[in-house]
Each structure stands twice: as C-alpha cells, then as structure tokens.
Amino acid sequence: MFELGNSLREARTRQVLDYPQVELATKIRAKYIRALEDEAFEILPSETYVKGFLRSYAEFLGLDGQLYVDEYISRYGGERFLEEQPRRARVHQDRGLERKVVLVALAGIAALTALVIVAWKFGGDSPGGALPAAPPTAVRRHVAPELELRGVGRGSYVEVHRSSSTGPLLLSATVGPGDVQRLAGSRFWLYIRRSGGLRVKLGGHTVSLPARHTLRVLVTPTRTALSSG
C-alpha cells in the first residue's frame, strides 16, 4: 500500500511541473489534478473518471498507471460504487415525483380555467353580476446572496474579509472535511492556504478558483480575480 496523492505530487514536483503545464499536456482540468493529489476523489464526476484520470496522470509522470488504478480500487472503488448507486435511484425517484407534481398542477389550472369560463358565461349577462376574483399573485421572495465554504479532502485554512483585504474580518478558521461555513454578502476577499481542500460558492453558483496551492482572491457575483493584497 502507498499514498496515491503524495506519490503523484512528488513525481510532479521532481519534474518541476505546475498545474497549467500538466493540464495542457494531459487535457485533464487542473482542479481534477489537485483532487487526485489530495485524494479528494469525490470531486470527480464518477468512478470511471477517477480511474481514467489516475491512469493518464500517472503514465504522464512516467509511473505505472494500472498500479495506481488497482490501488484506488482496493481502497476506494467499492465505497464510491455503493455511494453512486443510491444517488442514481434517488434521481429517478425525484424525476417521477416532479412529473406527478406537474400533472397535478396542470389539472388544477384546467379546473380553475373551467370555473372562470362558467362564471363569466352565466354571471356576466346580469347587470349586478360580479366578475370572478382573479387568482392571487405569488409573491416572489428575494433571497440575499451568500458565500458558502465547504471543506473537502484534507480541508483548508481560510480568512474572509468583507469587500477587500482591508475590510472587516468575517472569518478566520480551518474548514475541515465536510464542514460548511456560510456568510451573507456578495463581495469578499479570501485568503486560502490549501485551495484543493475548499469548495467555494457565491449566491448558489460555484466559484472556479485559480490553480494555486495558496490563494489571495477577490470574489464577486461577476468575477473572480487574484489579489496581491
């Protein structure tokens, strides 16, 4: 048994390769390269991608790709398969429920339309007849934007300031695997010590972090930019 992620990282650093170079040569996105090195396999779309990317990345570094795939299967493969099976079942169940809800809603709309037509036909000719009441209009709730920090792999230390590096400090903590931190707002400055151990969302949308181990980055709803501050 050997450490999959550490051995891949050591092989890359020995060859003085950075993530953009590896991404260009292997056509594997840099965030997936980091995930392989951090053994954060849950980030990849499926077990098939994990095996394929492991083999390709290891062989690119001059290693035995099949050996890495076999080691992954012996340690993680079965668990990932069991996790994915109920997830697929839940997707099918959710879609079936959605179809039932749509059918019920359509039936309700048809019944309401019929009632309006009947009321207009039989009550509209009378001078004193009242017009049917319009259905109530749904009130759209405004949801305030929110920053979400979720720890994956080995997690990461993070500092969050409002608006800029000199803004108020909102958070200074280690976000461990599975931990979630949420902060209200739409403009944040972040210092992230291990970017591969953190997933960031703003307003429900995933923020794509630059391929660097340590980051100072400004995040807004319209852009994500590296910061020197």
PEKA-V450192 format. One record per residue. RES is the residue in three letters. PHI is phi in degrees with one decimal (none if undefined). D_CENTER is the distance of its C-alpha to the mean C-alpha in Angstrom with 1 decimal. Layout:
# PEKA-V450192
res	phi	d_center
RES	PHI	D_CENTER
RES	PHI	D_CENTER
This chain:
# PEKA-V450192
res	phi	d_center
MET	none	31.2
PHE	-142.7	29.5
GLU	-80.1	26.3
LEU	-61.4	24.1
GLY	-64.2	21.8
ASN	-63.1	24.8
SER	-67.9	27.1
LEU	-67.0	24.8
ARG	-63.5	24.2
GLU	-63.0	28.0
ALA	-64.2	28.9
ARG	-68.1	26.8
THR	-67.5	28.3
ARG	-61.1	31.8
GLN	-91.1	31.5
VAL	53.3	30.4
LEU	-113.6	27.3
ASP	-104.1	24.3
TYR	-62.4	20.8
PRO	-60.0	21.6
GLN	-64.2	24.8
VAL	-65.0	23.1
GLU	-61.0	20.5
LEU	-64.8	23.5
ALA	-78.7	25.6
THR	-101.1	23.4
LYS	65.3	21.1
ILE	-100.4	18.1
ARG	-59.1	15.3
ALA	-59.5	15.7
LYS	-66.4	12.3
TYR	-75.9	13.3
ILE	-61.6	16.8
ARG	-62.3	15.7
ALA	-62.5	13.8
LEU	-63.6	17.1
GLU	-71.0	19.1
ASP	-90.2	17.3
GLU	55.1	17.3
ALA	-93.7	13.6
PHE	-68.2	13.9
GLU	-67.0	11.2
ILE	-71.5	8.7
LEU	-72.4	11.0
PRO	-60.3	11.0
SER	-158.9	14.2
GLU	-63.0	17.4
THR	-60.2	19.1
TYR	-65.8	16.9
VAL	-58.7	17.3
LYS	-63.6	21.1
GLY	-63.3	21.5
PHE	-68.3	19.6
LEU	-59.1	21.5
ARG	-62.1	24.8
SER	-63.8	24.4
TYR	-67.4	23.4
ALA	-62.4	26.1
GLU	-66.7	28.7
PHE	-60.7	27.9
LEU	-83.5	28.8
GLY	84.2	31.9
LEU	-103.7	30.9
ASP	-82.0	31.4
GLY	-61.4	28.3
GLN	-65.8	29.4
LEU	-61.8	30.1
TYR	-69.8	26.5
VAL	-63.9	25.3
ASP	-62.3	28.0
GLU	-65.9	27.1
TYR	-62.2	23.4
ILE	-62.0	24.7
SER	-67.1	27.2
ARG	-104.4	24.7
TYR	-127.8	21.4
GLY	-56.0	21.9
GLY	-63.1	23.3
GLU	-64.1	20.7
ARG	-64.2	17.8
PHE	-63.0	20.0
LEU	-65.6	20.8
GLU	-69.7	17.3
GLU	-76.2	16.4
GLN	-62.1	19.7
PRO	-64.3	19.3
ARG	-64.9	15.8
ARG	-65.0	17.6
ALA	-63.2	20.4
ARG	-64.8	18.3
VAL	-61.4	16.9
HIS	-63.5	20.6
GLN	-63.4	21.7
ASP	-63.0	19.4
ARG	-65.5	20.5
GLY	-63.0	24.1
LEU	-65.5	23.8
GLU	-61.3	22.4
ARG	-63.2	25.4
LYS	-63.8	27.8
VAL	-62.4	26.6
VAL	-63.1	27.0
LEU	-62.3	30.5
VAL	-63.3	31.5
ALA	-63.4	30.5
LEU	-62.9	32.5
ALA	-62.9	35.4
GLY	-63.7	35.4
ILE	-64.0	35.4
ALA	-62.4	38.3
ALA	-64.1	40.2
LEU	-64.0	39.8
THR	-62.0	40.9
ALA	-61.1	44.0
LEU	-62.7	44.9
VAL	-62.9	44.8
ILE	-64.4	47.0
VAL	-62.8	49.5
ALA	-63.1	49.7
TRP	-68.5	50.3
LYS	-68.7	52.9
PHE	-95.5	55.0
GLY	-113.2	54.6
GLY	-75.6	54.4
ASP	-76.8	58.2
SER	-81.0	59.5
PRO	-56.2	60.1
GLY	-93.2	58.8
GLY	-68.1	55.8
ALA	-89.5	52.5
LEU	-71.0	49.5
PRO	-64.0	46.6
ALA	-67.3	44.0
ALA	-71.6	40.8
PRO	-62.4	37.7
PRO	-60.8	35.7
THR	-86.8	33.0
ALA	-66.6	29.6
VAL	-89.7	28.6
ARG	-80.2	25.2
ARG	-81.5	23.5
HIS	-90.3	22.1
VAL	-99.4	18.9
ALA	-67.3	18.9
PRO	-61.4	15.9
GLU	-149.7	14.1
LEU	-94.1	12.5
GLU	-119.3	10.1
LEU	-117.4	10.4
ARG	-125.7	9.4
GLY	-78.7	11.7
VAL	-133.6	11.3
GLY	58.3	14.3
ARG	-93.6	17.1
GLY	77.3	15.4
SER	-159.5	16.5
TYR	-86.6	19.1
VAL	-143.5	18.1
GLU	-120.8	20.3
VAL	-126.0	19.4
HIS	-116.9	22.1
ARG	-74.8	22.5
SER	73.8	22.9
SER	-154.8	24.2
SER	-65.1	25.2
THR	-98.0	28.4
GLY	-75.4	26.8
PRO	-58.5	26.8
LEU	-76.6	24.9
LEU	-99.2	22.4
LEU	-155.5	21.0
SER	-144.8	22.2
ALA	-163.2	20.9
THR	-93.1	19.5
VAL	-94.7	16.1
GLY	-76.9	16.7
PRO	-56.3	14.7
GLY	86.1	13.2
ASP	-74.4	14.3
VAL	-133.7	12.6
GLN	-120.1	14.3
ARG	-127.9	14.3
LEU	-134.7	16.6
ALA	-75.6	18.0
GLY	139.0	18.6
SER	-131.5	17.5
ARG	-140.6	18.9
PHE	-138.5	18.3
TRP	-110.3	19.7
LEU	-121.9	17.9
TYR	-111.1	19.6
ILE	-123.1	17.5
ARG	-79.6	19.7
ARG	-134.9	17.4
SER	-64.8	14.3
GLY	-69.6	13.3
GLY	-100.1	13.2
LEU	-140.4	10.7
ARG	-113.9	7.0
VAL	-119.6	7.7
LYS	-128.5	7.1
LEU	-132.2	10.4
GLY	62.4	11.7
GLY	85.5	8.6
HIS	-107.1	7.4
THR	-66.9	5.2
VAL	-96.0	8.3
SER	-84.1	9.7
LEU	-86.8	12.0
PRO	-58.9	15.5
ALA	-80.2	16.5
ARG	-137.5	18.6
HIS	-68.7	19.1
THR	-113.2	20.1
LEU	-129.0	18.9
ARG	-124.6	20.4
VAL	-142.1	18.3
LEU	-100.7	18.6
VAL	-120.8	15.7
THR	-133.3	16.6
PRO	-63.7	15.3
THR	-107.7	17.1
ARG	-160.7	16.8
THR	-129.4	15.8
ALA	-134.1	19.0
LEU	-64.2	20.4
SER	-128.5	23.0
SER	-92.5	26.3
GLY	-79.2	26.9
